[in-house]
Amino acid sequence: MSKTKVELNTILKLFEIFTNKKWVEIDGYEESLSRFGELIDNLKSEQIELIIELTERYRWFSLNEYHSQLRQLLKAFFKTYMSNIEKVYLFPIIKPEDELNTKSGHAVMYMLDAIKPSLSEFNEVEFVKLNSFEDISSKKLQLKENETLLLVDDYIGSGGTLTSTLDKIKENDIIKNNFVILTVMIQEETKNVLDQNGVKNIIGETTKKGITNFYEGKDLESKEKIMAEIESLIPKVKNYRFGFEKSEALVTMVKTPNNTFPIFWKDFQKKGELLKAPFARY
């Protein structure tokens, strides 16, 4: 079979995936599909096969779906944890070194605050947005019985960033019963750790690692080798190999988390030319 025939079949398969997942209803899908075409045009057959397999597992949220998920999570938060709570402090899940930067957790915090007025359950509840770790220090934040702290993000991977936030909370003497974690999506292993440690959480969806959790033995070794070869096309990829913290994520939200395999969101290079990834982050 000719290379052109293989590429055509691959594009048709990708369009089938886009259709079945209803991605064709998302504004801008044509550009993502076109970028997939540019990507596969620069890959070997076994690399293309892996990209197709991963794309079949991929989760792409439309803006409407993202907003709807946050709204449902807020309702679930009220139903599960809001008994006698009159004030909720919102804080983004971030690392201390990132508190001056705008991260996805900040965006979620402000979106939840914007959604709140549309939910009658929260009519008598006050939301207070906090942005720095100083704001949740024991000197500034002393939670009363009718108050709780809500830690928010849209995606939590292997839990490194979450751990940084929780370590700071422990330093400030905020106990487990006084905070809840809310996120649209979380890696399955991290969710299990939260549950095992009795950490209260409201989760939209759980996800598995895109390669590690789907293959075994020699097949796993082969897929990892192929992905390493694919990632060799990406400049400055060292800190994001297999996704940040090796999360192996397959998700795009309002922005593609850097936990996602970088070939899906980071510019790749072929013959000196930089090409945009299918779900470009920048």
C-alpha positions in Angstrom: 0.0 0.0 0.0 1.4 3.4 -0.9 2.3 6.1 1.7 -0.5 8.4 0.2 -3.0 5.6 0.6 -2.0 5.0 4.2 -2.2 8.7 5.0 -5.7 8.9 3.5 -6.9 6.0 5.5 -5.5 7.5 8.6 -7.2 10.9 8.0 -10.5 9.0 7.4 -10.0 7.1 10.7 -9.3 10.4 12.5 -12.4 12.0 11.0 -14.4 8.9 12.2 -13.0 9.4 15.7 -13.8 13.2 15.6 -17.4 12.3 14.5 -18.0 9.5 17.0 -16.7 11.7 19.9 -18.8 14.6 18.6 -15.6 16.8 18.3 -17.0 18.0 14.9 -19.4 20.0 17.0 -16.6 21.9 18.7 -15.7 25.2 17.1 -12.2 25.0 15.5 -12.2 21.2 15.0 -11.2 21.7 11.4 -7.9 23.2 12.4 -7.1 20.4 14.9 -7.9 17.8 12.3 -5.7 19.6 9.8 -2.8 19.6 12.3 -3.3 15.9 12.9 -2.8 15.5 9.1 0.5 17.5 9.3 1.6 15.3 12.3 1.0 11.9 10.7 2.6 13.1 7.5 5.8 13.3 9.5 5.5 10.0 11.4 6.3 6.3 10.6 3.5 3.7 10.4 4.0 2.3 13.9 4.1 5.9 15.3 0.9 6.7 13.5 -0.8 3.6 14.9 0.0 4.7 18.4 -1.2 8.2 17.8 -4.5 6.8 16.5 -4.9 4.5 19.6 -4.2 7.4 22.0 -6.6 9.7 20.1 -9.4 7.1 20.5 -8.8 7.5 24.3 -8.6 11.3 24.2 -11.0 13.6 26.0 -11.7 17.0 24.5 -14.1 19.3 26.4 -16.0 21.9 24.6 -16.5 25.2 26.4 -20.1 24.4 27.0 -19.3 21.0 28.4 -16.5 22.5 30.6 -18.9 25.0 32.0 -21.6 22.4 32.5 -19.2 20.1 34.4 -18.2 22.9 36.8 -21.8 23.7 37.4 -22.7 20.1 38.2 -19.6 19.8 40.5 -20.7 22.8 42.4 -24.2 21.3 42.9 -22.6 18.1 44.1 -20.4 20.0 46.5 -23.4 21.7 48.0 -25.3 18.4 48.3 -22.4 16.4 49.8 -20.5 18.9 52.0 -22.5 22.1 52.5 -24.5 21.1 55.6 -24.5 24.3 57.8 -21.8 25.9 55.7 -22.3 29.7 55.2 -19.0 30.7 53.8 -16.7 29.0 51.3 -13.1 30.1 50.7 -11.9 29.3 47.2 -8.2 28.5 46.6 -6.5 27.2 43.4 -4.4 24.1 43.5 -0.9 25.5 42.7 2.7 25.2 43.7 4.1 28.0 46.0 6.4 29.1 43.2 3.4 29.6 40.9 1.2 31.7 43.1 2.0 34.9 41.2 1.2 33.2 37.8 -2.3 32.6 36.4 -2.9 28.9 36.4 -5.9 26.7 35.5 -6.9 26.6 39.2 -7.3 30.4 39.2 -9.5 30.2 36.1 -11.7 27.5 37.8 -12.0 29.5 40.9 -13.3 32.5 39.1 -15.6 30.4 36.9 -17.2 28.8 40.0 -17.7 32.2 41.5 -19.4 33.3 38.3 -21.6 30.2 38.2 -22.7 30.5 41.9 -25.4 33.1 41.4 -27.3 30.8 39.0 -27.7 28.2 41.7 -30.4 28.9 44.2 -28.8 26.5 46.7 -26.0 29.0 47.2 -28.2 32.1 47.8 -27.2 32.3 51.5 -23.6 31.2 50.9 -20.7 33.6 50.6 -17.8 32.9 48.3 -14.4 34.4 49.2 -11.6 34.0 46.6 -8.0 33.6 47.9 -5.0 33.9 45.7 -1.8 33.5 47.8 -0.6 31.0 50.4 -0.3 34.0 52.8 -4.1 34.2 52.5 -4.5 30.7 54.0 -1.9 31.1 56.7 -3.0 30.4 60.2 -2.6 34.1 61.0 -5.1 35.1 58.3 -7.5 32.2 57.9 -9.1 30.6 60.9 -12.0 28.5 59.7 -15.2 28.6 61.8 -17.7 25.7 62.1 -19.8 27.2 59.3 -16.9 27.8 56.9 -14.9 25.5 54.6 -12.0 25.8 52.2 -12.5 24.6 48.6 -9.3 23.7 46.7 -10.0 23.8 42.9 -8.4 22.9 39.6 -9.6 21.4 36.3 -7.1 18.6 36.0 -5.0 16.8 38.6 -2.4 14.3 37.3 0.1 12.3 39.4 -0.5 14.7 42.3 2.8 16.6 42.5 1.2 20.0 42.4 -1.7 18.9 44.7 0.9 17.6 47.2 2.6 21.0 47.2 -0.7 22.7 48.0 -1.6 20.2 50.7 1.8 20.5 52.3 1.2 24.2 52.7 -2.2 23.6 54.1 -0.8 21.2 56.7 1.8 23.9 57.7 -1.1 26.3 58.3 -2.9 23.8 60.6 -5.9 23.3 58.3 -7.2 19.8 59.0 -8.8 17.4 56.5 -12.3 18.0 57.7 -12.0 21.7 56.9 -11.2 21.4 53.2 -12.6 19.8 50.0 -10.8 19.2 46.7 -12.9 19.9 43.5 -11.7 19.1 40.0 -13.2 18.3 36.6 -10.8 15.4 36.0 -8.2 13.5 38.0 -5.8 10.6 37.4 -7.2 7.4 38.8 -4.2 6.6 41.0 -4.3 10.1 42.6 -8.1 9.8 43.3 -7.4 6.4 45.0 -4.8 8.0 47.2 -7.2 10.8 48.2 -9.9 8.3 49.1 -7.5 6.1 51.0 -6.4 9.0 53.1 -9.9 10.3 53.8 -9.4 13.5 51.9 -12.9 14.9 50.9 -13.3 15.4 47.1 -15.7 16.2 44.4 -14.6 14.7 41.1 -16.0 15.0 37.6 -14.2 12.2 35.8 -11.2 9.9 36.5 -8.7 9.0 33.8 -6.0 6.4 33.4 -2.4 6.8 32.1 -2.6 6.7 28.3 0.1 4.0 27.8 1.1 2.5 31.1 -2.5 1.5 32.1 -3.3 0.0 28.7 -0.4 -2.2 27.8 1.7 -4.9 29.5 5.1 -6.6 29.1 6.8 -6.3 25.7 3.8 -4.5 24.3 4.2 -1.8 26.9 8.0 -1.5 26.3 7.3 -1.2 22.6 4.7 1.6 23.0 6.9 3.5 25.4 9.8 3.3 22.9 7.6 4.5 20.0 6.4 7.4 22.1 10.0 8.3 23.0 10.8 8.3 19.3 7.8 10.6 18.6 8.8 13.0 21.3 12.3 13.3 19.8 10.6 15.5 17.2 9.7 18.1 19.9 12.2 20.8 20.9 12.7 21.5 24.6 10.6 18.6 25.6 12.8 17.3 28.5 10.5 18.4 31.4 7.3 17.2 29.6 8.2 13.7 28.4 5.1 11.6 28.6 3.4 14.7 30.0 4.3 16.8 33.1 5.2 14.5 36.0 4.8 11.6 33.5 1.0 11.8 33.9 0.4 10.4 30.4 -2.8 12.4 30.2 -5.0 12.6 27.1 -7.2 15.6 27.7 -7.9 19.1 26.4 -10.0 21.5 28.3 -10.2 25.3 27.9 -6.4 24.8 27.6 -4.5 21.5 27.1 -2.9 20.6 30.4 0.9 20.1 30.1 0.2 16.7 31.8 -1.0 15.6 28.4 1.5 13.8 26.1 3.4 16.8 24.5 3.0 15.6 20.9 -0.7 16.6 21.3 0.0 20.2 22.5 3.6 21.2 21.9 5.1 22.4 18.6 7.1 19.6 16.8 9.9 20.0 14.3 10.6 18.4 11.0 13.4 19.4 8.7 13.9 22.6 10.6 10.3 23.7 10.4 8.1 24.1 13.5 4.6 22.7 13.2 1.6 23.3 15.5 0.3 20.3 17.5 -3.3 19.2 17.1 -4.4 20.6 20.5 -1.8 23.4 20.7 -1.4 24.8 24.2 0.1 28.1 23.1 
